[in-house]
């Protein structure tokens, strides 16, 4: 519900100085909000910004931020130093990002212990590894060494044993402080598709572990830094923590492994039938919208027949209309690629590079074989296993949403305005919405010790050691309003129903340029004690009327007062057309109002006395052209700046229906066009009046045109203050010759364009 501009201006101009405020502007204030982790950044100064993903990263820097499963621990472990043979006390120095600290194995330790391994915490696509050595009196570069990598795949499914491949070796005694080794992947394949890199050699390799091994001892040998240069941050990692996830149609327990950064886990599909029936699809929700320009997919196993597939992306925009898609989310998806992978040799490593696009959802599905029949013949029964789906880009997050907890105002309050302070560079935005309510529903959830949800009866039977504590979930009650539209400007009149005790806020931050991001510094709610703490309900009679007919309505406001309420002396009713008040009653008695006026689309009645215990009835005449017209109302206390909305006494209690509009009939009705115009300046019929009403059409702009009898358009008539009128002239302002002309009234509707025509005789 949005207040009319005239009311909003009135409220702001009489804003009381003394009011309560609920404010978010310190770091601790935001702790009760839910954030998509990493996509929204909570700064130390209390401001809120957007995270970002980058190209060409050092994957070692954030190794400790990632945790993964290993066989030797029941809990996930972070990345970092995996193992060191000697000099453990200085091992962390090679991943601290500093060149003036180093790992230096003791000279008296055997050469077999001069090794160290780095765990990146997740699998990355690395383009090179850079070794930096110190060069001081006491610390010198290693002269002889080898460098090995592993993609995280265990050599034994039951143990943390890994097979390494040599990535580089000092071919002669090394004296350099910086040594780099480029990485690559060689994988031939005949696949083709939009944005697919089709060469046999890719400029990166999958890496999780890096092992440095000295092959000879030299005095002061030390290593300052290992850098693993990755192609970028993988936006798919952390999707679950951001509130996203993966849906799919088969192998449901392993869907999340597609985005876990672990090459030991995988998602499999098999079966020759229709891809929808077989469930050969998945949809990734990143939990926030990112600027993405690269995707990578790895298939670890496949039969001789792989098949083809499609990938599409969406920024989260809802699809227009009703979708017939049975499995894909109801979002506006754009195809990214259609890959043909039936030619031998089959490709199992897919690298896609494309222009930056806003991406939150990614939809993958196998193509049906009938679309590729004849390529190989025989019965096709594919089986393949996807180990990882990775996404890369550059820039600030394109869009992320955060929500507050339920804000308790300490009692029923009349919320007046919502303000915020934000830095908004060009091409950035902050959208804030609100919802209000008074009641909650509480739901209890029961889990066994493994976190599996069970029934209350099952939970009661388990011993205490085999179950978790009951989890109570607080949900909004039926009186909650739902999210408002976005606020336009700081200090705007509060858009959700009020008075209420509880408020919830939703904030969306984003951009249309990955190089810039908004910064939200604070949000404030301004509120007062409610005028009527028990609320005000509304009802209108009659609830049914004819189309565009003048009808007398009775609109009743029934307040529920409590001790200490201020009451009100002003009533405001939004009407679909100008209304004429015929009577005002308080407690059933007719009273004389101080003033009655239309302010924009709102009827305002100022009462002579403050109402503190009785109902108010307003009787007025109005015309209605749209079916299911809802009448919104507010009460106010003059001079206070406090305004309180009314709620319908029950569903549709303040709604008027026009059955003739709902059932059938013309879109353009009540057409009245002056049949003769004589523009001679005598004030009589100088302008032809063109009047009509539109039914069943929302937000449509009619087009009124004048034509000669051959059909040529002579004039496009613009609406004036009094509606439409024609003065006998063409678009150039020239007086047209006397004769017969056609007036055409047209409107575009969902069912197509509808029009009516009337004859106008031009005489002078």
ABEGO torsion letter per residue (X at the ends): XBBBAAAAAAAAAABBABBBBBBBABAAAAAABBBBBGABBBBAAGBBBBBBBBBGBBAAAAAAABBBBBAABABBBBBEBABBABGAAAAAAAAAGBAABBBBBBAABBAAABBBBBBAGBBBBBABBBBBBBBBAABBBBABBBBBBBAGBBABAABBBBBBBBABBBABBBABABBBBBBBBBBBBABBEBGBBABABBABBBBABBBBBBABBBBGBBBABBBBBBAEBBAABGAAAAGBEBBBABGAAAAAAAAAGBAABBBBBBEABBAAAAGBBBBBBAGBBBBBABBBBBBABBBABAEBBBBBBBAGBBBBEBBABAABBBBBBBBABBBBBABOBBBABBBBBBBBBBBABBBBBBBBAAAABGAAEEBBBBBBBBABBBBBBBEBBABBBBBBBBBBAGEBBBBABBBBBBBBBBGBBBBBBBBBBABBBBBBBBBBAAGBBBBAAAAAABBAAABBBBBBBBBBBAABAEBBBBBABBGBBBABBOBBABBBBBBBBBBABAABBBBBABBBBBBBBBABAAEBBBBBOBABBBBGBBBBBBBBBBBBBBBGBAEBABBBBBBABBBBBABBBBGGBBBBBABBBBBEABBBBBBABBBAABBBBBBBBBBBABBGBBBBBBBBBBGAGBBBBBBBABBGAABBBBAAAAABEBABBGBBBBABBBBAGAGBGABBBBBBBBBGBBGBBBBBBBBBAAGBBABBBBBBAAEBBBAGBBAAGBBBBBEBBBBBBBBBBAAEBBBBBBBBBBBX
